[in-house]
Amino acid sequence: MRNNEKFIKSWGKYRKKGKSKYMLIRGIIYTIVSWSTFIAFILVKGNDLNQLTKYLPLFFGGLMGFIISSPIAWNKNEEKYHKLLKNKVS
């Protein structure tokens, strides 16, 4: 029950900021994490950063997955939020 209350409070904050801001922030985080991982991987292997272009297809594939999954995640969280609120009121 405690997790549901945490979710309602947390998701309520995201909702107030709006869907666009939610997706933008997630996109920025995805980009930072992805590029940091790719750069670290290249440096650990001892390669030059010029090798980063080899990983562009992976990045863009992940980006496409992100673009598709973000609205789905938003809608799923919205559904859960309304369901929990409805059950809380009942």
N, CA, C and O atoms as CSV, one atom per row, in Angstrom:
chain,resi,resn,atom,element,x,y,z
A,1,MET,N,N,0.827,-1.196,0.000
A,1,MET,CA,C,0.000,0.000,0.000
A,1,MET,C,C,0.871,1.260,0.000
A,1,MET,O,O,0.523,2.263,-0.623
A,2,ARG,N,N,1.984,1.200,0.691
A,2,ARG,CA,C,2.889,2.349,0.778
A,2,ARG,C,C,3.464,2.713,-0.586
A,2,ARG,O,O,3.603,3.891,-0.917
A,3,ASN,N,N,3.799,1.679,-1.384
A,3,ASN,CA,C,4.333,1.929,-2.729
A,3,ASN,C,C,3.310,2.628,-3.605
A,3,ASN,O,O,3.667,3.482,-4.416
A,4,ASN,N,N,2.043,2.275,-3.451
A,4,ASN,CA,C,0.994,2.924,-4.239
A,4,ASN,C,C,0.884,4.401,-3.888
A,4,ASN,O,O,0.715,5.242,-4.771
A,5,GLU,N,N,0.976,4.710,-2.629
A,5,GLU,CA,C,0.912,6.109,-2.205
A,5,GLU,C,C,2.114,6.888,-2.727
A,5,GLU,O,O,1.986,8.040,-3.140
A,6,LYS,N,N,3.285,6.248,-2.703
A,6,LYS,CA,C,4.491,6.886,-3.248
A,6,LYS,C,C,4.322,7.138,-4.745
A,6,LYS,O,O,4.689,8.198,-5.250
A,7,PHE,N,N,3.762,6.153,-5.447
A,7,PHE,CA,C,3.555,6.300,-6.882
A,7,PHE,C,C,2.604,7.456,-7.164
A,7,PHE,O,O,2.873,8.280,-8.038
A,8,ILE,N,N,1.501,7.522,-6.436
A,8,ILE,CA,C,0.513,8.594,-6.654
A,8,ILE,C,C,1.165,9.957,-6.446
A,8,ILE,O,O,0.965,10.873,-7.243
A,9,LYS,N,N,1.930,10.085,-5.396
A,9,LYS,CA,C,2.597,11.363,-5.108
A,9,LYS,C,C,3.626,11.697,-6.197
A,9,LYS,O,O,3.669,12.817,-6.707
A,10,SER,N,N,4.446,10.710,-6.538
A,10,SER,CA,C,5.497,10.918,-7.538
A,10,SER,C,C,4.907,11.215,-8.912
A,10,SER,O,O,5.319,12.166,-9.577
A,11,TRP,N,N,3.950,10.408,-9.332
A,11,TRP,CA,C,3.379,10.601,-10.664
A,11,TRP,C,C,2.584,11.903,-10.741
A,11,TRP,O,O,2.516,12.535,-11.795
A,12,GLY,N,N,1.988,12.296,-9.627
A,12,GLY,CA,C,1.268,13.573,-9.588
A,12,GLY,C,C,2.182,14.737,-9.935
A,12,GLY,O,O,1.767,15.688,-10.597
A,13,LYS,N,N,3.438,14.656,-9.483
A,13,LYS,CA,C,4.413,15.714,-9.801
A,13,LYS,C,C,4.750,15.718,-11.287
A,13,LYS,O,O,4.832,16.777,-11.909
A,14,TYR,N,N,4.946,14.519,-11.857
A,14,TYR,CA,C,5.228,14.427,-13.299
A,14,TYR,C,C,4.051,14.956,-14.112
A,14,TYR,O,O,4.241,15.666,-15.100
A,15,ARG,N,N,2.848,14.612,-13.699
A,15,ARG,CA,C,1.642,15.028,-14.429
A,15,ARG,C,C,1.536,16.553,-14.494
A,15,ARG,O,O,1.173,17.118,-15.525
A,16,LYS,N,N,1.858,17.205,-13.380
A,16,LYS,CA,C,1.762,18.664,-13.332
A,16,LYS,C,C,2.716,19.313,-14.335
A,16,LYS,O,O,2.411,20.363,-14.901
A,17,LYS,N,N,3.864,18.688,-14.550
A,17,LYS,CA,C,4.844,19.233,-15.496
A,17,LYS,C,C,4.436,18.984,-16.942
A,17,LYS,O,O,4.840,19.726,-17.838
A,18,GLY,N,N,3.640,17.949,-17.174
A,18,GLY,CA,C,3.142,17.678,-18.515
A,18,GLY,C,C,3.906,16.587,-19.252
A,18,GLY,O,O,5.041,16.247,-18.919
A,19,LYS,N,N,3.242,16.063,-20.253
A,19,LYS,CA,C,3.780,14.957,-21.042
A,19,LYS,C,C,5.034,15.356,-21.813
A,19,LYS,O,O,5.994,14.589,-21.875
A,20,SER,N,N,5.031,16.538,-22.395
A,20,SER,CA,C,6.184,16.979,-23.188
A,20,SER,C,C,7.437,17.098,-22.333
A,20,SER,O,O,8.511,16.648,-22.730
A,21,LYS,N,N,7.300,17.700,-21.167
A,21,LYS,CA,C,8.449,17.867,-20.285
A,21,LYS,C,C,8.930,16.508,-19.770
A,21,LYS,O,O,10.133,16.283,-19.640
A,22,TYR,N,N,8.004,15.615,-19.480
A,22,TYR,CA,C,8.343,14.263,-19.043
A,22,TYR,C,C,9.189,13.567,-20.095
A,22,TYR,O,O,10.218,12.969,-19.780
A,23,MET,N,N,8.750,13.647,-21.350
A,23,MET,CA,C,9.469,12.992,-22.437
A,23,MET,C,C,10.813,13.672,-22.699
A,23,MET,O,O,11.800,12.995,-22.986
A,24,LEU,N,N,10.861,14.981,-22.607
A,24,LEU,CA,C,12.109,15.716,-22.824
A,24,LEU,C,C,13.148,15.352,-21.767
A,24,LEU,O,O,14.302,15.081,-22.100
A,25,ILE,N,N,12.754,15.343,-20.514
A,25,ILE,CA,C,13.686,15.001,-19.437
A,25,ILE,C,C,14.175,13.573,-19.592
A,25,ILE,O,O,15.365,13.303,-19.431
A,26,ARG,N,N,13.270,12.658,-19.903
A,26,ARG,CA,C,13.677,11.262,-20.126
A,26,ARG,C,C,14.637,11.166,-21.310
A,26,ARG,O,O,15.591,10.389,-21.277
A,27,GLY,N,N,14.388,11.947,-22.343
A,27,GLY,CA,C,15.258,11.947,-23.520
A,27,GLY,C,C,16.653,12.449,-23.203
A,27,GLY,O,O,17.647,11.893,-23.669
A,28,ILE,N,N,16.717,13.497,-22.414
A,28,ILE,CA,C,18.020,14.049,-22.025
A,28,ILE,C,C,18.787,13.024,-21.181
A,28,ILE,O,O,19.981,12.809,-21.385
A,29,ILE,N,N,18.096,12.408,-20.249
A,29,ILE,CA,C,18.750,11.392,-19.407
A,29,ILE,C,C,19.223,10.222,-20.268
A,29,ILE,O,O,20.341,9.738,-20.094
A,30,TYR,N,N,18.381,9.766,-21.194
A,30,TYR,CA,C,18.759,8.664,-22.082
A,30,TYR,C,C,20.017,9.022,-22.874
A,30,TYR,O,O,20.940,8.216,-22.985
A,31,THR,N,N,20.043,10.224,-23.416
A,31,THR,CA,C,21.178,10.652,-24.237
A,31,THR,C,C,22.463,10.709,-23.417
A,31,THR,O,O,23.505,10.220,-23.855
A,32,ILE,N,N,22.390,11.298,-22.241
A,32,ILE,CA,C,23.579,11.409,-21.389
A,32,ILE,C,C,24.099,10.028,-21.001
A,32,ILE,O,O,25.297,9.761,-21.096
A,33,VAL,N,N,23.205,9.164,-20.567
A,33,VAL,CA,C,23.615,7.819,-20.149
A,33,VAL,C,C,24.188,7.035,-21.330
A,33,VAL,O,O,25.220,6.378,-21.197
A,34,SER,N,N,23.528,7.104,-22.475
A,34,SER,CA,C,23.991,6.362,-23.658
A,34,SER,C,C,25.371,6.808,-24.100
A,34,SER,O,O,26.271,5.985,-24.265
A,35,TRP,N,N,25.541,8.106,-24.294
A,35,TRP,CA,C,26.826,8.606,-24.769
A,35,TRP,C,C,27.921,8.370,-23.745
A,35,TRP,O,O,29.052,8.053,-24.114
A,36,SER,N,N,27.607,8.518,-22.467
A,36,SER,CA,C,28.609,8.258,-21.433
A,36,SER,C,C,29.059,6.798,-21.472
A,36,SER,O,O,30.244,6.496,-21.337
A,37,THR,N,N,28.094,5.903,-21.660
A,37,THR,CA,C,28.413,4.481,-21.742
A,37,THR,C,C,29.271,4.190,-22.964
A,37,THR,O,O,30.272,3.480,-22.868
A,38,PHE,N,N,28.883,4.734,-24.105
A,38,PHE,CA,C,29.653,4.500,-25.332
A,38,PHE,C,C,31.077,5.051,-25.212
A,38,PHE,O,O,32.035,4.391,-25.615
A,39,ILE,N,N,31.215,6.253,-24.659
A,39,ILE,CA,C,32.538,6.860,-24.506
A,39,ILE,C,C,33.398,6.039,-23.538
A,39,ILE,O,O,34.575,5.789,-23.798
A,40,ALA,N,N,32.795,5.626,-22.420
A,40,ALA,CA,C,33.541,4.810,-21.456
A,40,ALA,C,C,33.981,3.500,-22.096
A,40,ALA,O,O,35.115,3.065,-21.897
A,41,PHE,N,N,33.109,2.874,-22.852
A,41,PHE,CA,C,33.427,1.613,-23.512
A,41,PHE,C,C,34.595,1.784,-24.485
A,41,PHE,O,O,35.500,0.951,-24.538
A,42,ILE,N,N,34.560,2.861,-25.241
A,42,ILE,CA,C,35.631,3.129,-26.210
A,42,ILE,C,C,36.955,3.372,-25.493
A,42,ILE,O,O,37.989,2.842,-25.899
A,43,LEU,N,N,36.926,4.168,-24.432
A,43,LEU,CA,C,38.157,4.480,-23.698
A,43,LEU,C,C,38.721,3.254,-22.989
A,43,LEU,O,O,39.938,3.078,-22.931
A,44,VAL,N,N,37.852,2.407,-22.452
A,44,VAL,CA,C,38.311,1.193,-21.784
A,44,VAL,C,C,38.989,0.256,-22.782
A,44,VAL,O,O,39.972,-0.408,-22.453
A,45,LYS,N,N,38.458,0.208,-23.997
A,45,LYS,CA,C,39.055,-0.641,-25.025
A,45,LYS,C,C,40.354,-0.045,-25.555
A,45,LYS,O,O,41.086,-0.709,-26.289
A,46,GLY,N,N,40.643,1.184,-25.196
A,46,GLY,CA,C,41.871,1.827,-25.635
A,46,GLY,C,C,41.768,2.427,-27.031
A,46,GLY,O,O,42.788,2.726,-27.652
A,47,ASN,N,N,40.571,2.602,-27.521
A,47,ASN,CA,C,40.378,3.181,-28.856
A,47,ASN,C,C,40.282,4.703,-28.781
A,47,ASN,O,O,40.090,5.285,-27.713
A,48,ASP,N,N,40.420,5.315,-29.926
A,48,ASP,CA,C,40.295,6.757,-30.063
A,48,ASP,C,C,38.808,7.125,-30.095
A,48,ASP,O,O,37.980,6.320,-30.522
A,49,LEU,N,N,38.472,8.317,-29.652
A,49,LEU,CA,C,37.069,8.738,-29.652
A,49,LEU,C,C,36.490,8.838,-31.062
A,49,LEU,O,O,35.272,8.920,-31.222
A,50,ASN,N,N,37.341,8.831,-32.079
A,50,ASN,CA,C,36.829,8.815,-33.455
A,50,ASN,C,C,36.035,7.541,-33.726
A,50,ASN,O,O,35.232,7.489,-34.658
A,51,GLN,N,N,36.259,6.530,-32.920
A,51,GLN,CA,C,35.538,5.268,-33.057
A,51,GLN,C,C,34.077,5.380,-32.615
A,51,GLN,O,O,33.294,4.448,-32.794
A,52,LEU,N,N,33.724,6.514,-32.044
A,52,LEU,CA,C,32.362,6.720,-31.555
A,52,LEU,C,C,31.328,6.568,-32.662
A,52,LEU,O,O,30.195,6.163,-32.404
A,53,THR,N,N,31.710,6.888,-33.884
A,53,THR,CA,C,30.757,6.781,-35.002
A,53,THR,C,C,30.317,5.339,-35.248
A,53,THR,O,O,29.254,5.103,-35.824
A,54,LYS,N,N,31.123,4.383,-34.818
A,54,LYS,CA,C,30.741,2.977,-34.958
A,54,LYS,C,C,29.501,2.654,-34.135
A,54,LYS,O,O,28.766,1.718,-34.448
A,55,TYR,N,N,29.275,3.429,-33.088
A,55,TYR,CA,C,28.173,3.145,-32.175
A,55,TYR,C,C,26.920,3.962,-32.481
A,55,TYR,O,O,25.917,3.837,-31.779
A,56,LEU,N,N,26.966,4.787,-33.507
A,56,LEU,CA,C,25.797,5.579,-33.866
A,56,LEU,C,C,24.564,4.723,-34.163
A,56,LEU,O,O,23.473,5.065,-33.708
A,57,PRO,N,N,24.698,3.617,-34.911
A,57,PRO,CA,C,23.502,2.793,-35.134
A,57,PRO,C,C,22.878,2.274,-33.834
A,57,PRO,O,O,21.654,2.213,-33.715
A,58,LEU,N,N,23.711,1.902,-32.868
A,58,LEU,CA,C,23.181,1.462,-31.575
A,58,LEU,C,C,22.446,2.600,-30.873
A,58,LEU,O,O,21.359,2.415,-30.325
A,59,PHE,N,N,23.061,3.775,-30.900
A,59,PHE,CA,C,22.439,4.928,-30.262
A,59,PHE,C,C,21.102,5.257,-30.911
A,59,PHE,O,O,20.105,5.457,-30.218
A,60,PHE,N,N,21.079,5.312,-32.241
A,60,PHE,CA,C,19.837,5.664,-32.925
A,60,PHE,C,C,18.770,4.583,-32.781
A,60,PHE,O,O,17.578,4.888,-32.731
A,61,GLY,N,N,19.188,3.336,-32.714
A,61,GLY,CA,C,18.235,2.257,-32.448
A,61,GLY,C,C,17.615,2.415,-31.072
A,61,GLY,O,O,16.405,2.265,-30.905
A,62,GLY,N,N,18.446,2.717,-30.092
A,62,GLY,CA,C,17.950,2.966,-28.745
A,62,GLY,C,C,17.063,4.187,-28.684
A,62,GLY,O,O,16.056,4.203,-27.976
A,63,LEU,N,N,17.439,5.213,-29.430
A,63,LEU,CA,C,16.640,6.438,-29.473
A,63,LEU,C,C,15.261,6.169,-30.066
A,63,LEU,O,O,14.256,6.685,-29.578
A,64,MET,N,N,15.223,5.369,-31.105
A,64,MET,CA,C,13.922,5.014,-31.698
A,64,MET,C,C,13.073,4.238,-30.689
A,64,MET,O,O,11.871,4.474,-30.565
A,65,GLY,N,N,13.709,3.315,-29.973
A,65,GLY,CA,C,12.995,2.586,-28.929
A,65,GLY,C,C,12.479,3.519,-27.854
A,65,GLY,O,O,11.365,3.354,-27.357
A,66,PHE,N,N,13.291,4.497,-27.498
A,66,PHE,CA,C,12.885,5.486,-26.505
A,66,PHE,C,C,11.694,6.295,-26.996
A,66,PHE,O,O,10.731,6.503,-26.258
A,67,ILE,N,N,11.761,6.753,-28.242
A,67,ILE,CA,C,10.688,7.577,-28.806
A,67,ILE,C,C,9.371,6.807,-28.830
A,67,ILE,O,O,8.304,7.374,-28.592
A,68,ILE,N,N,9.457,5.520,-29.116
A,68,ILE,CA,C,8.254,4.696,-29.143
A,68,ILE,C,C,7.760,4.393,-27.727
A,68,ILE,O,O,6.555,4.402,-27.476
A,69,SER,N,N,8.676,4.129,-26.812
A,69,SER,CA,C,8.274,3.688,-25.467
A,69,SER,C,C,7.833,4.821,-24.535
A,69,SER,O,O,7.065,4.578,-23.604
A,70,SER,N,N,8.294,6.029,-24.762
A,70,SER,CA,C,7.945,7.123,-23.846
A,70,SER,C,C,6.449,7.411,-23.774
A,70,SER,O,O,5.906,7.494,-22.672
A,71,PRO,N,N,5.761,7.566,-24.909
A,71,PRO,CA,C,4.320,7.790,-24.808
A,71,PRO,C,C,3.586,6.581,-24.218
A,71,PRO,O,O,2.579,6.734,-23.527
A,72,ILE,N,N,4.095,5.388,-24.495
A,72,ILE,CA,C,3.482,4.181,-23.935
A,72,ILE,C,C,3.643,4.186,-22.420
A,72,ILE,O,O,2.699,3.883,-21.690
A,73,ALA,N,N,4.842,4.531,-21.948
A,73,ALA,CA,C,5.093,4.596,-20.502
A,73,ALA,C,C,4.209,5.656,-19.847
A,73,ALA,O,O,3.667,5.436,-18.764
A,74,TRP,N,N,4.068,6.806,-20.508
A,74,TRP,CA,C,3.214,7.867,-19.973
A,74,TRP,C,C,1.786,7.360,-19.826
A,74,TRP,O,O,1.171,7.521,-18.772
A,75,ASN,N,N,1.259,6.751,-20.879
A,75,ASN,CA,C,-0.124,6.271,-20.850
A,75,ASN,C,C,-0.319,5.172,-19.803
A,75,ASN,O,O,-1.346,5.133,-19.125
A,76,LYS,N,N,0.651,4.292,-19.676
A,76,LYS,CA,C,0.570,3.225,-18.683
A,76,LYS,C,C,0.567,3.801,-17.269
A,76,LYS,O,O,-0.207,3.364,-16.417
A,77,ASN,N,N,1.426,4.775,-17.024
A,77,ASN,CA,C,1.470,5.416,-15.708
A,77,ASN,C,C,0.205,6.217,-15.418
A,77,ASN,O,O,-0.261,6.259,-14.280
A,78,GLU,N,N,-0.342,6.843,-16.435
A,78,GLU,CA,C,-1.598,7.570,-16.269
A,78,GLU,C,C,-2.731,6.616,-15.879
A,78,GLU,O,O,-3.533,6.909,-14.993
A,79,GLU,N,N,-2.774,5.479,-16.557
A,79,GLU,CA,C,-3.795,4.471,-16.280
A,79,GLU,C,C,-3.666,3.971,-14.836
A,79,GLU,O,O,-4.659,3.871,-14.116
A,80,LYS,N,N,-2.452,3.664,-14.428
A,80,LYS,CA,C,-2.201,3.185,-13.065
A,80,LYS,C,C,-2.577,4.263,-12.052
A,80,LYS,O,O,-3.190,3.968,-11.027
A,81,TYR,N,N,-2.214,5.494,-12.336
A,81,TYR,CA,C,-2.493,6.624,-11.444
A,81,TYR,C,C,-3.995,6.769,-11.214
A,81,TYR,O,O,-4.449,6.874,-10.075
A,82,HIS,N,N,-4.758,6.774,-12.302
A,82,HIS,CA,C,-6.229,6.940,-12.178
A,82,HIS,C,C,-6.859,5.738,-11.485
A,82,HIS,O,O,-7.801,5.900,-10.709
A,83,LYS,N,N,-6.363,4.551,-11.749
A,83,LYS,CA,C,-6.883,3.350,-11.099
A,83,LYS,C,C,-6.633,3.405,-9.590
A,83,LYS,O,O,-7.524,3.109,-8.794
A,84,LEU,N,N,-5.412,3.785,-9.207
A,84,LEU,CA,C,-5.084,3.874,-7.783
A,84,LEU,C,C,-5.895,4.963,-7.090
A,84,LEU,O,O,-6.351,4.780,-5.962
A,85,LEU,N,N,-6.072,6.090,-7.763
A,85,LEU,CA,C,-6.887,7.159,-7.170
A,85,LEU,C,C,-8.325,6.713,-6.983
A,85,LEU,O,O,-8.946,6.998,-5.959
A,86,LYS,N,N,-8.849,6.015,-7.975
A,86,LYS,CA,C,-10.232,5.527,-7.910
A,86,LYS,C,C,-10.396,4.543,-6.748
A,86,LYS,O,O,-11.376,4.606,-6.006
A,87,ASN,N,N,-9.421,3.629,-6.597
A,87,ASN,CA,C,-9.473,2.661,-5.507
A,87,ASN,C,C,-9.281,3.322,-4.143
A,87,ASN,O,O,-9.828,2.861,-3.141
A,88,LYS,N,N,-8.511,4.392,-4.110
A,88,LYS,CA,C,-8.253,5.104,-2.856
A,88,LYS,C,C,-9.523,5.815,-2.372
A,88,LYS,O,O,-9.805,5.856,-1.175
A,89,VAL,N,N,-10.286,6.373,-3.322
A,89,VAL,CA,C,-11.507,7.101,-2.993
A,89,VAL,C,C,-12.606,6.121,-2.585
A,89,VAL,O,O,-13.410,6.421,-1.703
A,90,SER,N,N,-12.641,4.963,-3.221
A,90,SER,CA,C,-13.716,3.983,-2.941
A,90,SER,C,C,-13.640,3.414,-1.562
A,90,SER,O,O,-14.471,2.585,-1.190
